[in-house]
Amino acid sequence: MRKGILEYCILTIISRKEVYTSDILEALRKANLLVVEGTVYPLLSRLKNNGLLKYRWQESTDGPPRKYFTLTEEGEQLIAALNNEWSTISQAINKITE
């Protein structure tokens, strides 16, 4: 369950704007979802290989080039469907836990 929610969170973060991996980790940290780089990199690779993400390289003044991620059209469609599903699930859980 955590893996699926983590993927959903990462896709949501990327859906807002083009991001670098450290931006994703920072957003997760701010939400109190402590995740290490070793968990995020394989997820990003899998999401890219599944056609949900694309990336571009940008030179960095602080070191090697950076990979910036955005959603593909398929990724945008998936996040819209996941948002609807999350809304339905969270409403059901709220009813149960009230």
N, CA, C and O atoms as a Tinker XYZ file with bonds, in Angstrom:
   392  protein
     1  N      0.824000   -1.186000    0.000000    73     2
     2  CA     0.000000    0.000000    0.000000    64     1     3
     3  C      0.875000    1.260000    0.000000    63     2     4     5
     4  O      0.600000    2.217000   -0.724000    81     3
     5  N      1.928000    1.245000    0.820000    73     3     6
     6  CA     2.816000    2.409000    0.891000    64     5     7
     7  C      3.460000    2.675000   -0.469000    63     6     8     9
     8  O      3.602000    3.828000   -0.876000    81     7
     9  N      3.851000    1.600000   -1.176000    73     7    10
    10  CA     4.491000    1.769000   -2.475000    64     9    11
    11  C      3.548000    2.476000   -3.452000    63    10    12    13
    12  O      3.956000    3.397000   -4.160000    81    11
    13  N      2.296000    2.044000   -3.485000    73    11    14
    14  CA     1.325000    2.662000   -4.383000    64    13    15
    15  C      1.064000    4.110000   -4.023000    63    14    16    17
    16  O      0.931000    4.959000   -4.904000    81    15
    17  N      0.991000    4.397000   -2.735000    73    15    18
    18  CA     0.760000    5.770000   -2.293000    64    17    19
    19  C      1.985000    6.628000   -2.595000    63    18    20    21
    20  O      1.849000    7.793000   -2.970000    81    19
    21  N      3.171000    6.065000   -2.437000    73    19    22
    22  CA     4.385000    6.814000   -2.749000    64    21    23
    23  C      4.428000    7.161000   -4.238000    63    22    24    25
    24  O      4.787000    8.283000   -4.597000    81    23
    25  N      4.073000    6.228000   -5.095000    73    23    26
    26  CA     4.024000    6.512000   -6.530000    64    25    27
    27  C      3.019000    7.628000   -6.814000    63    26    28    29
    28  O      3.292000    8.541000   -7.594000    81    27
    29  N      1.866000    7.542000   -6.177000    73    27    30
    30  CA     0.841000    8.566000   -6.352000    64    29    31
    31  C      1.368000    9.936000   -5.911000    63    30    32    33
    32  O      1.167000   10.933000   -6.603000    81    31
    33  N      2.033000    9.978000   -4.773000    73    31    34
    34  CA     2.588000   11.243000   -4.273000    64    33    35
    35  C      3.640000   11.801000   -5.232000    63    34    36    37
    36  O      3.652000   13.001000   -5.509000    81    35
    37  N      4.509000   10.949000   -5.733000    73    35    38
    38  CA     5.553000   11.391000   -6.659000    64    37    39
    39  C      4.937000   11.921000   -7.951000    63    38    40    41
    40  O      5.342000   12.974000   -8.445000    81    39
    41  N      3.967000   11.202000   -8.498000    73    39    42
    42  CA     3.297000   11.666000   -9.714000    64    41    43
    43  C      2.594000   13.008000   -9.468000    63    42    44    45
    44  O      2.596000   13.884000  -10.333000    81    43
    45  N      2.000000   13.159000   -8.291000    73    43    46
    46  CA     1.330000   14.419000   -7.960000    64    45    47
    47  C      2.328000   15.567000   -7.900000    63    46    48    49
    48  O      2.066000   16.645000   -8.434000    81    47
    49  N      3.458000   15.348000   -7.259000    73    47    50
    50  CA     4.492000   16.380000   -7.173000    64    49    51
    51  C      4.955000   16.781000   -8.570000    63    50    52    53
    52  O      5.087000   17.967000   -8.873000    81    51
    53  N      5.199000   15.791000   -9.412000    73    51    54
    54  CA     5.679000   16.068000  -10.769000    64    53    55
    55  C      4.592000   16.739000  -11.609000    63    54    56    57
    56  O      4.902000   17.513000  -12.514000    81    55
    57  N      3.331000   16.451000  -11.319000    73    55    58
    58  CA     2.243000   17.034000  -12.117000    64    57    59
    59  C      2.150000   18.549000  -11.935000    63    58    60    61
    60  O      1.599000   19.239000  -12.794000    81    59
    61  N      2.672000   19.066000  -10.849000    73    59    62
    62  CA     2.581000   20.501000  -10.551000    64    61    63
    63  C      3.575000   21.340000  -11.336000    63    62    64    65
    64  O      3.272000   22.462000  -11.741000    81    63
    65  N      4.773000   20.784000  -11.549000    73    63    66
    66  CA     5.811000   21.505000  -12.291000    64    65    67
    67  C      6.965000   20.552000  -12.570000    63    66    68    69
    68  O      7.051000   19.473000  -11.984000    81    67
    69  N      7.836000   20.957000  -13.457000    73    67    70
    70  CA     9.036000   20.191000  -13.754000    64    69    71
    71  C      9.910000   20.157000  -12.503000    63    70    72    73
    72  O     10.154000   21.196000  -11.889000    81    71
    73  N     10.384000   18.969000  -12.119000    73    71    74
    74  CA    11.143000   18.846000  -10.875000    64    73    75
    75  C     12.383000   17.981000  -11.035000    63    74    76    77
    76  O     12.464000   17.097000  -11.888000    81    75
    77  N     13.333000   18.277000  -10.182000    73    75    78
    78  CA    14.564000   17.515000  -10.023000    64    77    79
    79  C     14.335000   16.556000   -8.859000    63    78    80    81
    80  O     13.474000   16.815000   -8.018000    81    79
    81  N     15.070000   15.472000   -8.790000    73    79    82
    82  CA    14.858000   14.469000   -7.750000    64    81    83
    83  C     14.918000   15.054000   -6.343000    63    82    84    85
    84  O     14.133000   14.663000   -5.479000    81    83
    85  N     15.829000   15.975000   -6.105000    73    83    86
    86  CA    15.907000   16.559000   -4.763000    64    85    87
    87  C     14.656000   17.376000   -4.433000    63    86    88    89
    88  O     14.293000   17.502000   -3.263000    81    87
    89  N     13.990000   17.933000   -5.457000    73    87    90
    90  CA    12.725000   18.645000   -5.237000    64    89    91
    91  C     11.649000   17.663000   -4.759000    63    90    92    93
    92  O     10.850000   17.981000   -3.879000    81    91
    93  N     11.644000   16.487000   -5.344000    73    91    94
    94  CA    10.681000   15.450000   -4.958000    64    93    95
    95  C     10.931000   15.025000   -3.520000    63    94    96    97
    96  O     10.002000   14.949000   -2.716000    81    95
    97  N     12.179000   14.750000   -3.204000    73    95    98
    98  CA    12.524000   14.331000   -1.836000    64    97    99
    99  C     12.165000   15.411000   -0.816000    63    98   100   101
   100  O     11.686000   15.099000    0.274000    81    99
   101  N     12.389000   16.661000   -1.161000    73    99   102
   102  CA    12.057000   17.769000   -0.259000    64   101   103
   103  C     10.547000   17.863000   -0.038000    63   102   104   105
   104  O     10.096000   18.060000    1.091000    81   103
   105  N      9.773000   17.726000   -1.099000    73   103   106
   106  CA     8.307000   17.779000   -0.963000    64   105   107
   107  C      7.801000   16.626000   -0.102000    63   106   108   109
   108  O      6.905000   16.811000    0.722000    81   107
   109  N      8.373000   15.441000   -0.289000    73   107   110
   110  CA     7.980000   14.290000    0.537000    64   109   111
   111  C      8.363000   14.527000    1.992000    63   110   112   113
   112  O      7.595000   14.203000    2.898000    81   111
   113  N      9.545000   15.090000    2.221000    73   111   114
   114  CA    10.004000   15.368000    3.576000    64   113   115
   115  C      9.086000   16.379000    4.258000    63   114   116   117
   116  O      8.734000   16.214000    5.426000    81   115
   117  N      8.704000   17.415000    3.537000    73   115   118
   118  CA     7.811000   18.431000    4.103000    64   117   119
   119  C      6.449000   17.847000    4.470000    63   118   120   121
   120  O      5.766000   18.355000    5.360000    81   119
   121  N      6.063000   16.778000    3.781000    73   119   122
   122  CA     4.792000   16.109000    4.078000    64   121   123
   123  C      4.967000   15.008000    5.125000    63   122   124   125
   124  O      4.044000   14.235000    5.382000    81   123
   125  N      6.159000   14.943000    5.728000    73   123   126
   126  CA     6.487000   13.919000    6.728000    64   125   127
   127  C      6.495000   12.505000    6.173000    63   126   128   129
   128  O      6.255000   11.546000    6.906000    81   127
   129  N      6.769000   12.373000    4.889000    73   127   130
   130  CA     6.984000   11.068000    4.266000    64   129   131
   131  C      8.488000   10.937000    4.043000    63   130   132   133
   132  O      9.012000   11.361000    3.012000    81   131
   133  N      9.164000   10.358000    5.001000    73   131   134
   134  CA    10.612000   10.255000    4.923000    64   133   135
   135  C     10.994000    9.101000    4.008000    63   134   136   137
   136  O     10.770000    7.932000    4.325000    81   135
   137  N     11.566000    9.450000    2.884000    73   135   138
   138  CA    11.941000    8.488000    1.858000    64   137   139
   139  C     13.373000    8.788000    1.451000    63   138   140   141
   140  O     13.751000    9.951000    1.316000    81   139
   141  N     14.163000    7.757000    1.256000    73   139   142
   142  CA    15.558000    7.934000    0.846000    64   141   143
   143  C     15.674000    7.908000   -0.676000    63   142   144   145
   144  O     14.800000    7.393000   -1.374000    81   143
   145  N     16.763000    8.469000   -1.168000    73   143   146
   146  CA    17.002000    8.513000   -2.614000    64   145   147
   147  C     16.953000    7.119000   -3.233000    63   146   148   149
   148  O     16.455000    6.937000   -4.345000    81   147
   149  N     17.475000    6.140000   -2.498000    73   147   150
   150  CA    17.512000    4.766000   -3.007000    64   149   151
   151  C     16.144000    4.173000   -3.263000    63   150   152   153
   152  O     16.021000    3.176000   -3.974000    81   151
   153  N     15.120000    4.770000   -2.695000    73   151   154
   154  CA    13.742000    4.340000   -2.953000    64   153   155
   155  C     13.156000    5.106000   -4.133000    63   154   156   157
   156  O     12.427000    4.534000   -4.944000    81   155
   157  N     13.466000    6.386000   -4.234000    73   155   158
   158  CA    12.861000    7.236000   -5.251000    64   157   159
   159  C     13.415000    6.959000   -6.647000    63   158   160   161
   160  O     12.651000    6.906000   -7.610000    81   159
   161  N     14.723000    6.782000   -6.771000    73   159   162
   162  CA    15.322000    6.585000   -8.100000    64   161   163
   163  C     14.749000    5.379000   -8.842000    63   162   164   165
   164  O     14.412000    5.512000  -10.019000    81   163
   165  N     14.621000    4.211000   -8.215000    73   163   166
   166  CA    14.015000    3.084000   -8.947000    64   165   167
   167  C     12.552000    3.341000   -9.328000    63   166   168   169
   168  O     12.104000    2.913000  -10.391000    81   167
   169  N     11.814000    4.035000   -8.467000    73   167   170
   170  CA    10.425000    4.374000   -8.800000    64   169   171
   171  C     10.363000    5.299000  -10.012000    63   170   172   173
   172  O      9.536000    5.105000  -10.903000    81   171
   173  N     11.232000    6.299000  -10.045000    73   171   174
   174  CA    11.269000    7.210000  -11.188000    64   173   175
   175  C     11.624000    6.461000  -12.468000    63   174   176   177
   176  O     11.034000    6.710000  -13.520000    81   175
   177  N     12.576000    5.554000  -12.383000    73   175   178
   178  CA    12.957000    4.765000  -13.564000    64   177   179
   179  C     11.793000    3.915000  -14.052000    63   178   180   181
   180  O     11.534000    3.832000  -15.252000    81   179
   181  N     11.098000    3.289000  -13.118000    73   179   182
   182  CA     9.969000    2.430000  -13.504000    64   181   183
   183  C      8.841000    3.259000  -14.111000    63   182   184   185
   184  O      8.247000    2.862000  -15.113000    81   183
   185  N      8.542000    4.411000  -13.507000    73   183   186
   186  CA     7.494000    5.276000  -14.050000    64   185   187
   187  C      7.867000    5.792000  -15.436000    63   186   188   189
   188  O      7.008000    5.912000  -16.309000    81   187
   189  N      9.140000    6.094000  -15.637000    73   187   190
   190  CA     9.606000    6.525000  -16.959000    64   189   191
   191  C      9.502000    5.386000  -17.966000    63   190   192   193
   192  O      9.032000    5.583000  -19.087000    81   191
   193  N      9.945000    4.186000  -17.563000    73   191   194
   194  CA     9.884000    3.034000  -18.459000    64   193   195
   195  C      8.453000    2.635000  -18.802000    63   194   196   197
   196  O      8.202000    2.032000  -19.846000    81   195
   197  N      7.512000    2.978000  -17.913000    73   195   198
   198  CA     6.096000    2.694000  -18.170000    64   197   199
   199  C      5.421000    3.802000  -18.984000    63   198   200   201
   200  O      4.213000    3.759000  -19.219000    81   199
   201  N      6.204000    4.785000  -19.407000    73   199   202
   202  CA     5.687000    5.835000  -20.272000    64   201   203
   203  C      4.932000    6.942000  -19.554000    63   202   204   205
   204  O      4.211000    7.711000  -20.188000    81   203
   205  N      5.092000    7.031000  -18.230000    73   203   206
   206  CA     4.359000    8.031000  -17.462000    64   205   207
   207  C      5.150000    9.314000  -17.238000    63   206   208   209
   208  O      4.574000   10.370000  -16.979000    81   207
   209  N      6.466000    9.215000  -17.338000    73   207   210
   210  CA     7.354000   10.361000  -17.127000    64   209   211
   211  C      8.276000   10.544000  -18.316000    63   210   212   213
   212  O      8.582000    9.602000  -19.047000    81   211
   213  N      8.708000   11.777000  -18.487000    73   211   214
   214  CA     9.797000   12.084000  -19.412000    64   213   215
   215  C     10.739000   13.000000  -18.664000    63   214   216   217
   216  O     10.381000   13.561000  -17.628000    81   215
   217  N     11.932000   13.149000  -19.182000    73   215   218
   218  CA    12.891000   14.014000  -18.508000    64   217   219
   219  C     13.753000   14.731000  -19.523000    63   218   220   221
   220  O     13.826000   14.369000  -20.697000    81   219
   221  N     14.400000   15.759000  -19.021000    73   219   222
   222  CA    15.392000   16.479000  -19.831000    64   221   223
   223  C     16.589000   16.748000  -18.936000    63   222   224   225
   224  O     16.459000   16.916000  -17.723000    81   223
   225  N     17.745000   16.786000  -19.558000    73   223   226
   226  CA    18.973000   17.078000  -18.833000    64   225   227
   227  C     19.217000   18.576000  -18.850000    63   226   228   229
   228  O     18.975000   19.244000  -19.855000    81   227
   229  N     19.700000   19.099000  -17.729000    73   227   230
   230  CA    20.084000   20.504000  -17.655000    64   229   231
   231  C     21.437000   20.592000  -16.965000    63   230   232   233
   232  O     21.661000   19.970000  -15.927000    81   231
   233  N     22.323000   21.360000  -17.548000    73   231   234
   234  CA    23.636000   21.563000  -16.939000    64   233   235
   235  C     23.479000   22.227000  -15.582000    63   234   236   237
   236  O     22.569000   23.028000  -15.369000    81   235
   237  N     24.376000   21.885000  -14.668000    73   235   238
   238  CA    24.338000   22.441000  -13.326000    64   237   239
   239  C     25.661000   23.129000  -13.025000    63   238   240   241
   240  O     26.724000   22.647000  -13.416000    81   239
   241  N     25.591000   24.245000  -12.334000    73   239   242
   242  CA    26.814000   24.925000  -11.934000    64   241   243
   243  C     27.428000   24.268000  -10.702000    63   242   244   245
   244  O     28.586000   24.519000  -10.372000    81   243
   245  N     26.643000   23.419000  -10.019000    73   243   246
   246  CA    27.093000   22.776000   -8.786000    64   245   247
   247  C     27.600000   21.351000   -8.973000    63   246   248   249
   248  O     27.901000   20.682000   -7.985000    81   247
   249  N     27.703000   20.873000  -10.193000    73   247   250
   250  CA    28.151000   19.499000  -10.391000    64   249   251
   251  C     27.681000   18.962000  -11.724000    63   250   252   253
   252  O     27.600000   19.694000  -12.710000    81   251
   253  N     27.370000   17.664000  -11.747000    73   251   254
   254  CA    26.965000   17.040000  -13.010000    64   253   255
   255  C     25.598000   17.540000  -13.474000    63   254   256   257
   256  O     24.863000   18.150000  -12.697000    81   255
   257  N     25.253000   17.284000  -14.745000    73   255   258
   258  CA    23.936000   17.693000  -15.244000    64   257   259
   259  C     22.820000   17.063000  -14.404000    63   258   260   261
   260  O     22.992000   15.995000  -13.816000    81   259
   261  N     21.689000   17.740000  -14.364000    73   259   262
   262  CA    20.543000   17.279000  -13.582000    64   261   263
   263  C     19.424000   16.821000  -14.505000    63   262   264   265
   264  O     19.225000   17.365000  -15.591000    81   263
   265  N     18.707000   15.818000  -14.051000    73   263   266
   266  CA    17.582000   15.274000  -14.798000    64   265   267
   267  C     16.296000   15.863000  -14.207000    63   266   268   269
   268  O     15.991000   15.653000  -13.034000    81   267
   269  N     15.552000   16.597000  -15.027000    73   267   270
   270  CA    14.289000   17.209000  -14.607000    64   269   271
   271  C     13.119000   16.436000  -15.212000    63   270   272   273
   272  O     13.088000   16.170000  -16.413000    81   271
   273  N     12.158000   16.082000  -14.359000    73   271   274
   274  CA    11.039000   15.227000  -14.756000    64   273   275
   275  C      9.756000   16.010000  -14.970000    63   274   276   277
   276  O      9.482000   16.988000  -14.273000    81   275
   277  N      8.970000   15.564000  -15.948000    73   275   278
   278  CA     7.599000   16.025000  -16.177000    64   277   279
   279  C      6.765000   14.802000  -16.535000    63   278   280   281
   280  O      7.301000   13.740000  -16.854000    81   279
   281  N      5.447000   14.966000  -16.478000    73   279   282
   282  CA     4.554000   13.878000  -16.861000    64   281   283
   283  C      4.381000   13.847000  -18.374000    63   282   284   285
   284  O      4.394000   14.883000  -19.038000    81   283
   285  N      4.220000   12.656000  -18.898000    73   283   286
   286  CA     3.820000   12.509000  -20.290000    64   285   287
   287  C      2.300000   12.678000  -20.350000    63   286   288   289
   288  O      1.652000   12.825000  -19.314000    81   287
   289  N      1.743000   12.658000  -21.530000    73   287   290
   290  CA     0.286000   12.729000  -21.664000    64   289   291
   291  C     -0.364000   11.545000  -20.947000    63   290   292   293
   292  O     -1.390000   11.699000  -20.285000    81   291
   293  N      0.235000   10.378000  -21.081000    73   291   294
   294  CA    -0.275000    9.195000  -20.387000    64   293   295
   295  C     -0.190000    9.368000  -18.871000    63   294   296   297
   296  O     -1.088000    8.945000  -18.144000    81   295
   297  N      0.884000    9.986000  -18.400000    73   295   298
   298  CA     1.030000   10.257000  -16.974000    64   297   299
   299  C     -0.017000   11.232000  -16.477000    63   298   300   301
   300  O     -0.538000   11.077000  -15.373000    81   299
   301  N     -0.330000   12.236000  -17.284000    73   299   302
   302  CA    -1.364000   13.205000  -16.913000    64   301   303
   303  C     -2.728000   12.536000  -16.827000    63   302   304   305
   304  O     -3.520000   12.844000  -15.936000    81   303
   305  N     -3.001000   11.624000  -17.748000    73   303   306
   306  CA    -4.271000   10.896000  -17.705000    64   305   307
   307  C     -4.342000   10.004000  -16.471000    63   306   308   309
   308  O     -5.384000    9.904000  -15.824000    81   307
   309  N     -3.220000    9.358000  -16.151000    73   307   310
   310  CA    -3.193000    8.491000  -14.977000    64   309   311
   311  C     -3.392000    9.288000  -13.700000    63   310   312   313
   312  O     -4.156000    8.864000  -12.833000    81   311
   313  N     -2.727000   10.435000  -13.556000    73   311   314
   314  CA    -2.865000   11.204000  -12.325000    64   313   315
   315  C     -4.291000   11.717000  -12.170000    63   314   316   317
   316  O     -4.786000   11.802000  -11.046000    81   315
   317  N     -4.957000   12.058000  -13.250000    73   315   318
   318  CA    -6.357000   12.481000  -13.170000    64   317   319
   319  C     -7.225000   11.323000  -12.662000    63   318   320   321
   320  O     -8.096000   11.525000  -11.816000    81   319
   321  N     -6.991000   10.126000  -13.170000    73   319   322
   322  CA    -7.750000    8.951000  -12.720000    64   321   323
   323  C     -7.428000    8.625000  -11.264000    63   322   324   325
   324  O     -8.324000    8.291000  -10.489000    81   323
   325  N     -6.158000    8.720000  -10.894000    73   323   326
   326  CA    -5.768000    8.445000   -9.507000    64   325   327
   327  C     -6.362000    9.470000   -8.539000    63   326   328   329
   328  O     -6.748000    9.117000   -7.424000    81   327
   329  N     -6.436000   10.727000   -8.954000    73   327   330
   330  CA    -7.049000   11.750000   -8.111000    64   329   331
   331  C     -8.511000   11.426000   -7.834000    63   330   332   333
   332  O     -8.983000   11.577000   -6.707000    81   331
   333  N     -9.227000   10.982000   -8.862000    73   331   334
   334  CA   -10.634000   10.594000   -8.683000    64   333   335
   335  C    -10.741000    9.392000   -7.758000    63   334   336   337
   336  O    -11.595000    9.361000   -6.872000    81   335
   337  N     -9.885000    8.410000   -7.960000    73   335   338
   338  CA    -9.901000    7.212000   -7.130000    64   337   339
   339  C     -9.562000    7.543000   -5.681000    63   338   340   341
   340  O    -10.195000    7.031000   -4.758000    81   339
   341  N     -8.558000    8.407000   -5.482000    73   339   342
   342  CA    -8.171000    8.801000   -4.131000    64   341   343
   343  C     -9.328000    9.496000   -3.425000    63   342   344   345
   344  O     -9.573000    9.241000   -2.246000    81   343
   345  N    -10.029000   10.354000   -4.116000    73   343   346
   346  CA   -11.161000   11.049000   -3.533000    64   345   347
   347  C    -12.227000   10.057000   -3.067000    63   346   348   349
   348  O    -12.763000   10.185000   -1.966000    81   347
   349  N    -12.522000    9.088000   -3.895000    73   347   350
   350  CA   -13.514000    8.069000   -3.548000    64   349   351
   351  C    -13.067000    7.248000   -2.348000    63   350   352   353
   352  O    -13.847000    7.016000   -1.424000    81   351
   353  N    -11.820000    6.812000   -2.361000    73   351   354
   354  CA   -11.290000    5.991000   -1.266000    64   353   355
   355  C    -11.240000    6.788000    0.033000    63   354   356   357
   356  O    -11.642000    6.284000    1.082000    81   355
   357  N    -10.752000    8.024000   -0.025000    73   355   358
   358  CA   -10.622000    8.811000    1.204000    64   357   359
   359  C    -11.995000    9.125000    1.802000    63   358   360   361
   360  O    -12.137000    9.149000    3.024000    81   359
   361  N    -12.999000    9.365000    0.970000    73   359   362
   362  CA   -14.350000    9.594000    1.480000    64   361   363
   363  C    -14.878000    8.343000    2.178000    63   362   364   365
   364  O    -15.492000    8.434000    3.241000    81   363
   365  N    -14.642000    7.189000    1.586000    73   363   366
   366  CA   -15.101000    5.936000    2.191000    64   365   367
   367  C    -14.393000    5.681000    3.523000    63   366   368   369
   368  O    -15.033000    5.290000    4.499000    81   367
   369  N    -13.098000    5.896000    3.568000    73   367   370
   370  CA   -12.346000    5.683000    4.810000    64   369   371
   371  C    -12.792000    6.678000    5.874000    63   370   372   373
   372  O    -12.928000    6.308000    7.041000    81   371
   373  N    -13.022000    7.926000    5.496000    73   371   374
   374  CA   -13.496000    8.927000    6.455000    64   373   375
   375  C    -14.840000    8.519000    7.056000    63   374   376   377
   376  O    -15.067000    8.712000    8.250000    81   375
   377  N    -15.728000    7.960000    6.242000    73   375   378
   378  CA   -17.021000    7.503000    6.754000    64   377   379
   379  C    -16.840000    6.377000    7.760000    63   378   380   381
   380  O    -17.530000    6.324000    8.778000    81   379
   381  N    -15.912000    5.484000    7.469000    73   379   382
   382  CA   -15.684000    4.342000    8.349000    64   381   383
   383  C    -15.047000    4.787000    9.660000    63   382   384   385
   384  O    -15.398000    4.272000   10.721000    81   383
   385  N    -14.124000    5.728000    9.601000    73   383   386
   386  CA   -13.364000    6.107000   10.794000    64   385   387
   387  C    -14.010000    7.207000   11.619000    63   386   388   389
   388  O    -13.500000    7.549000   12.685000    81   387
   389  N    -15.117000    7.769000   11.154000    73   387   390
   390  CA   -15.794000    8.835000   11.923000    64   389   391
   391  C    -16.521000    8.264000   13.118000    63   390   392
   392  O    -17.143000    9.008000   13.875000    81   391
